[in-house]
């Protein structure tokens, strides 16, 4: 049994491991771990307290994938619900679809009994206001909803906004089944409706019991254009080692246009329970915990710029 997560997943990794120790599935563990991150208001990149879009609205993306059956569920541009990972799981279990977005995802969440909640905390609202004031006049900020060319401000706030942040969880249970889950509030100050890699199976998330799993965090456009999470698993299928697979997936970014170049990191797990993580930025870390460990361990990611 093992849990692998992005570093911000540390707050949920104990709960995830307790699920596995109690005989729960990898899917149960991933959901339990991510829910705690989504509820952490100090994490400004996931769930409650997440950094909003240009209009000051928190829009959430999430996905979950079962490596045993290759079933998956995802939600995108979801507003007003604290736990998109749980709603994504319900999409997987209750619908013949993989991805729901926007009002449809919100309708489904209500149908499944999830309670609405205000996600924009005062701290996040103040940060949003401070950052936009650096990039635009007060007259524009005061009437953003009616701004006829909102698109121009996406580029103008590009240098002042925070990059995308995400929580990744990979789990392998006692039966050897693998699950991958991802949840995020997406890129700060994004154009309303922007969807990153996190809810896109094959881009930000992929799991297959036969080979392994991977999940991404960072500039989602990069993972979308190169199919990063699926690429890692495909390279494992081709016979590459876990480290070779991760490095090869990172090398795929070199072909991207400058507009889509940024920070991106990967966590990965193979079918034998070996773990690794990769980043094109120095000094980044990830966490993991096995069933025999009392505490999770934080390790450096392989630098693969």
C-alpha positions as MATLAB code, in Angstrom:
seq = 'XXXXXXXXXXXXXXXXXXXXXXXXXXXXXXXXXXXXXXXXXXXXXXXXXXXXXXXXXXXXXXXXXXXXXXXXXXXXXXXXXXXXXXXXXXXXXXXXXXXXXXXXXXXXXXXXXXXXXXXXXXXXXXXXXXXXXXXXXXXXXXXXXXXXXXXXXXXXXXXXXXXXXXXXXXXXXXXXXXXXXXXXXXXXXXXXXXXXXXXXXXXXXXXXXXXXXXXXXXXXXXXXXXXXXXXXXXXXXXXXXXXXXXXXXXXXXXXXXXXXXXXXXXXXXXXXXXXXXXXXXXXXXXXXXXXXXXXXXXXXXXXXX';
ca = [
       0.000    0.000    0.000;
       1.266    3.434   -0.902;
       0.124    7.031   -1.253;
       2.039    9.535   -3.388;
       1.050   13.202   -3.404;
       2.122   16.705   -4.296;
       3.620   18.418   -1.250;
       0.424   20.322   -0.437;
      -1.270   16.927   -0.115;
       0.556   16.298    3.150;
      -2.435   17.559    5.132;
      -4.523   14.698    3.749;
      -2.008   11.894    3.402;
      -2.562   10.428    6.890;
      -6.305   10.191    6.286;
      -5.697    8.558    2.925;
      -3.391    5.973    4.454;
      -5.846    5.223    7.259;
      -8.413    4.380    4.599;
      -6.032    1.877    3.033;
      -5.061    0.403    6.387;
      -8.727   -0.079    7.157;
      -9.222   -2.100    4.003;
     -10.533    0.728    1.837;
      -9.909    1.031   -1.860;
      -7.427    3.262   -3.647;
     -10.380    5.335   -4.850;
     -11.611    5.835   -1.282;
      -8.114    6.851   -0.176;
      -7.595    9.383   -2.957;
     -10.953   11.007   -2.320;
     -10.389   11.172    1.449;
      -6.960   12.737    1.085;
      -7.972   15.335   -1.475;
     -11.089   16.398    0.444;
      -8.925   17.592    3.334;
      -6.842   19.719    0.981;
      -9.979   21.143   -0.615;
     -11.182   22.191    2.843;
      -7.890   23.838    3.795;
      -8.407   27.620    3.474;
      -4.657   28.174    3.764;
      -4.131   26.407    0.436;
      -4.921   29.102   -2.118;
      -4.723   26.745   -5.097;
      -7.417   24.195   -4.239;
     -11.059   24.323   -3.143;
     -12.104   26.654   -0.338;
      -9.985   29.810   -0.449;
      -8.772   29.141   -3.967;
      -7.586   32.114   -5.993;
     -10.440   33.333   -8.237;
     -10.701   34.175  -11.913;
     -10.559   37.693  -13.357;
     -14.111   38.414  -12.202;
     -13.427   37.311   -8.632;
     -15.213   33.955   -8.940;
     -13.686   30.702   -7.676;
     -13.981   28.039  -10.383;
     -12.852   24.520   -9.522;
     -11.667   21.566  -11.620;
     -11.128   17.965  -10.508;
     -10.836   14.429  -11.814;
     -10.475   10.891  -10.529;
      -9.538    7.708  -12.411;
      -9.816    4.037  -11.492;
      -6.796    2.121  -12.764;
      -8.611   -1.203  -12.497;
     -11.400   -0.387  -14.958;
     -10.089    2.808  -16.615;
     -13.318    4.479  -15.549;
     -13.038    8.181  -14.740;
     -15.076   11.173  -13.676;
     -14.353   14.888  -13.814;
     -15.847   18.330  -13.302;
     -14.670   21.663  -14.682;
     -15.442   25.344  -14.083;
     -17.506   24.316  -11.048;
     -18.668   27.110   -8.754;
     -20.104   26.971   -5.257;
     -19.131   23.457   -4.163;
     -16.254   22.720   -1.804;
     -15.447   19.154   -2.858;
     -15.157   18.796   -6.635;
     -13.229   15.525   -6.180;
     -16.304   13.903   -4.629;
     -18.551   15.278   -7.366;
     -16.095   13.935   -9.969;
     -16.339   10.506   -8.335;
     -20.122   10.658   -8.573;
     -19.839   11.506  -12.277;
     -17.760    8.343  -12.666;
     -20.222    6.213  -10.714;
     -23.604    7.649  -11.679;
     -23.337    8.810  -15.287;
     -22.295    7.352  -18.657;
     -20.059   10.431  -19.058;
     -16.555   11.401  -17.998;
     -16.693   15.202  -17.741;
     -19.324   17.741  -16.695;
     -18.660   21.478  -16.836;
     -20.097   24.728  -15.536;
     -23.844   24.916  -14.811;
     -24.314   21.268  -15.755;
     -21.765   20.159  -13.191;
     -23.413   22.394  -10.597;
     -26.862   20.995  -11.365;
     -25.509   17.465  -11.004;
     -23.839   18.327   -7.686;
     -27.136   19.602   -6.318;
     -28.920   16.509   -7.644;
     -26.443   14.309   -5.778;
     -27.087   16.157   -2.518;
     -23.920   18.235   -2.210;
     -24.365   21.497   -0.302;
     -23.476   24.826   -1.847;
     -20.875   26.987   -0.134;
     -19.199   30.336   -0.700;
     -15.619   29.518   -1.705;
     -14.186   33.021   -1.934;
     -12.601   33.767    1.435;
     -11.826   37.297    2.546;
      -8.112   36.575    2.225;
      -8.521   35.401   -1.368;
     -10.746   38.359   -2.226;
      -8.174   40.812   -0.901;
      -5.379   39.096   -2.828;
      -7.457   39.202   -6.017;
      -8.163   42.907   -5.569;
      -4.532   43.754   -4.783;
      -3.206   41.903   -7.806;
      -5.700   43.372  -10.252;
      -5.019   46.901   -8.985;
      -1.392   46.408  -10.052;
      -2.487   45.667  -13.604;
      -5.507   47.876  -14.340;
      -7.018   51.281  -13.521;
      -9.645   51.580  -10.789;
     -12.250   52.507  -13.400;
     -11.801   49.141  -15.119;
     -11.707   47.187  -11.863;
     -14.948   48.814  -10.730;
     -16.803   47.547  -13.813;
     -15.064   44.309  -14.731;
     -18.332   42.454  -15.243;
     -19.260   44.897  -17.983;
     -15.778   45.167  -19.528;
     -16.253   44.650  -23.294;
     -12.715   43.391  -23.873;
     -11.987   41.329  -20.783;
      -9.613   39.183  -22.829;
      -7.001   41.959  -22.991;
      -6.560   41.889  -19.222;
      -5.644   38.187  -19.166;
      -2.322   39.016  -20.760;
      -1.828   42.237  -18.810;
      -2.133   40.512  -15.436;
      -0.008   37.571  -16.611;
       3.113   38.777  -14.829;
       1.343   39.593  -11.561;
      -0.864   36.535  -11.233;
      -0.018   33.346   -9.418;
       0.661   30.276  -11.456;
      -1.694   27.359  -11.332;
      -1.554   25.202   -8.253;
      -3.032   21.748   -7.807;
      -3.165   18.790   -5.449;
      -2.253   15.357   -6.842;
      -2.915   12.035   -5.107;
      -1.932    8.589   -6.361;
      -2.775    5.474   -4.361;
      -2.271    1.728   -4.612;
      -4.328   -0.417   -2.252;
      -3.748   -3.862   -0.758;
      -5.254   -5.514   -3.852;
      -2.840   -3.701   -6.141;
      -5.487   -1.403   -7.570;
      -4.350    2.110   -8.488;
      -6.227    5.399   -8.461;
      -5.210    8.924   -9.434;
      -6.972   12.103   -8.370;
      -6.468   15.803   -9.030;
      -8.184   18.930   -7.695;
      -7.500   22.629   -8.306;
      -8.872   26.155   -8.400;
      -6.796   26.608  -11.531;
      -4.693   29.464  -12.724;
      -5.080   32.647  -10.730;
      -6.841   35.526  -12.520;
      -7.792   33.278  -15.451;
     -10.400   34.212  -18.046;
     -13.803   32.963  -16.764;
     -14.428   29.438  -17.950;
     -10.759   28.605  -18.518;
     -10.162   24.909  -17.900;
      -6.705   23.500  -17.293;
      -5.349   19.984  -17.408;
      -6.677   18.801  -14.042;
     -10.111   17.583  -15.198;
      -8.824   16.250  -18.524;
      -8.088   12.550  -18.410;
      -4.791   11.906  -20.164;
      -3.523   15.444  -19.581;
      -3.524   16.071  -15.829;
      -4.460   12.600  -14.654;
      -4.179    8.987  -15.791;
      -4.178    5.583  -14.090;
      -3.901    2.034  -15.407;
      -3.288   -0.948  -13.097;
      -1.268   -2.662  -15.807;
       1.403    0.032  -15.922;
       1.015    2.822  -13.372;
      -0.336    6.322  -12.856;
       0.664    9.964  -13.133;
      -0.752   13.382  -12.286;
       0.386   16.934  -12.971;
       0.509   20.372  -11.419;
       1.625   23.671  -12.897;
       0.771   25.404  -16.175;
      -2.054   23.186  -17.360;
      -1.864   24.213  -20.994;
       1.480   22.396  -21.197;
       0.023   19.105  -19.982;
      -2.999   19.463  -22.261;
      -0.916   19.979  -25.379;
       1.448   17.093  -24.682;
      -0.976   14.671  -22.971;
       1.492   14.450  -20.109;
      -0.171   12.097  -17.624;
      -1.049    9.534  -20.278;
       2.391    9.908  -21.833;
       4.078    8.836  -18.600;
       1.895    5.721  -18.433;
       2.408    5.035  -22.140;
       6.181    5.238  -21.714;
       5.885    2.730  -18.864;
       3.860    0.484  -21.173;
       6.660    0.750  -23.736;
       9.086   -0.668  -21.185;
      10.825    2.467  -19.918;
      11.718    2.676  -16.254;
       9.755    5.069  -14.057;
      12.550    7.646  -14.152;
      12.978    7.291  -17.909;
       9.231    7.668  -18.433;
       9.080   10.848  -16.360;
      12.102   12.391  -18.021;
      10.759   11.584  -21.483;
       7.409   13.202  -20.654;
       9.225   16.329  -19.473;
      11.289   16.436  -22.673;
       8.058   16.587  -24.658;
       7.596   20.160  -23.399;
      10.566   21.370  -25.425;
       8.485   21.442  -28.605;
       5.901   23.830  -27.150;
       5.650   27.445  -28.261;
       6.946   30.036  -25.800;
       3.388   31.049  -24.867;
       2.876   27.618  -23.325;
       6.195   27.338  -21.504;
       6.099   27.512  -17.713;
       6.464   25.468  -14.550;
       5.098   21.948  -14.584;
       5.590   18.999  -12.246;
       4.580   15.334  -12.268;
       4.048   12.667   -9.615;
       4.178    9.078  -10.824;
       3.711    5.526   -9.590;
       4.332    2.246  -11.403;
       2.400   -1.008  -11.083;
       4.971   -2.376   -8.626;
       4.527    0.509   -6.215;
       7.702    2.393   -7.126;
       7.261    6.158   -6.971;
       8.969    9.224   -8.424;
       8.289   12.856   -9.209;
       9.626   15.278  -11.779;
       9.737   19.019  -12.360;
      11.222   21.522  -14.770;
      11.910   23.771  -11.774;
      14.646   23.291   -9.174;
      13.880   22.766   -5.501;
      10.403   21.228   -5.746;
       9.318   18.267   -3.632;
       6.622   15.629   -3.221;
       5.472   13.338   -0.403;
       4.789    9.637   -0.097;
       3.727    7.194    2.599;
       3.564    3.406    2.683;
       1.540    1.194    4.984;
       4.632    0.502    7.096;
       5.495    4.162    7.704;
       4.407    6.217   10.728;
       5.030    9.531    8.969;
       5.108   10.586    5.324;
       8.464   11.433    3.791;
       9.145   14.481    1.672;
      11.563   13.974   -1.211;
      12.997   16.188   -3.969;
      11.564   15.808   -7.445;
      13.893   14.820  -10.255;
      14.888   18.009  -12.039;
      14.227   17.552  -15.716;
      14.381   21.027  -17.207;
];
